[in-house]
């Protein structure tokens, strides 16, 4: 997942602390979170399978 998307997730989180997100922002945040979770899980699966042979 690229840094811009992660930064956007964090930005929406900061906004949510100061005001209620619009329905569009809420939907965007949810989609970005789901993408992040898929990315994270794929990385963990790769580590568990030994796909990342760093040592």
Secondary structure, DSSP 8 states (H G I E B T S, - for coil): --HHHHHHHHHHHHHHHHS---HHHHHHHHHHHHHHHHHHHHHHHHHHHT-S---
